Amino acid sequence: MDPVFLDNSLWRNIYCNLAGDSAGCAAREYSAGMLPTGMEWLAFALAAAAIIGLFVNGVLGGVIVLIWGERRLFGRFQTRTGPNRWGPFGLLTPVADAIKTMFKEDVVPKDADRILFNLAPVMIAAPALLVFSVIPFGVGTYVADLNVGVLFIMAITSLTTLAVLTAAWSSGNRIAILSAFRSVALLISYEIPMALALVGVIMLAGSMSLGQIIGAQSIPFILVQPLAVFVFFIAAMAEMARAPFDLTEAESELAAGYLNDYASMKFGIFFLAEFMAEISTSAIITVLFLSGWRGWEPVPSHLWFGAKLILVLFVIIWFRMTLPRLRIDQVLKLAWKGLFELTLINIIVTAVLIAIWPEPTTTRLWIMAAVNWPVAIISIWAVSKLLGTSGYDDTEPDSDAPVYPVATEQIPGSAVHISGVTGPDTQARMSSPANSHIEQGGN
């Protein structure tokens, strides 16, 4: 057994309890395993299957909890109760929704490409699951620690664009195809600033391994790289097509967007992929900018990671409920004329600081933070001014335009009828204090 596997505590505890007679497990003081000698290959297969099942079911369970928690938060934000019928506090509502979705009729359009139509839900769910294979959830708790973990995440998440295109094109629906075109414009535009935002993190850590990036954060990189956090968070919201960037599923003009012809569990898989992407994005932000599982003793590392993950999820939901949907031109303008320039500023400033301090200590990281925060504030302010809407000129009406009375002008008494009063008494009643609001145009 390769020592790399045994360095992983999750893998080691499962494998060595199955094949304890192996040399690597014996060196780590494991007793005889459950399987006889010579069955190490079976122990390897069972350990792999157990870890895959653990992560997949853990993510799916997290999605169910997230759906419930998000809907409860929506209720609080909108001054209502939220789901509260099925189970205590409505905890079984997502389960009821899942059962209902499973038993819906699976309709396939007549002109659809059936192979691609059925493949698209798998294509969009697989990347969201694969991201978790490189996320360290605690000390020695991960599936794989790749030395190119950041690059792997960026490559895998870019497959979402292809899945959306496949879903729309295979359905043969004009509305779905229009939604896919929007998705291509949106996702490609924001993938570039998202990737560039991570360059500063990679330079500071000196590695693309997520484990080594966590190890390099003697102070969280959210303090050292505020501009990178800002750009990455905005770009991630756009990549997830979450409000205010949900142009691919704009109900007012595109119905359900590229999902327009999907039903039953095919639609359910797209729905699951959206929430899995939300969890994976929160996990990536936790690892890259919030020092991952690092925290203070004696709290276990897994609890630290979970607490930070929940905090990021709350901010994402809060962000979604606060801002209205943007227009397509505003979204693309923000990506190319705002976030892209901010990433370049961050790369230049970080490169200069790394040139001064090639191996930054904790004290030097604090100095970098003191330099980067003013740069981030000034840069964001300058970009907001450049992208802001220009002032509107006060226009004068045409000379021949009709003039209508407004609420601040006195309404002639002859134009008002007061029940029970006729003739000259009308003007007197109009000037009385009881009816003064009528003279001012009130109701």
Helices and strands as residue ranges (DSSP letters): H 3-6, H 9-18, H 23-27, H 40-77, G 88-90, H 93-102, H 114-130, G 131-134, H 149-157, H 159-171, H 174-197, H 199-205, H 210-215, H 221-224, H 226-239, G 247-249, H 251-254, G 257-259, H 264-289, H 301-322, H 328-334, I 335-339, H 340-356, H 362-387, G 413-415, H 425-430, G 433-435, H 436-439
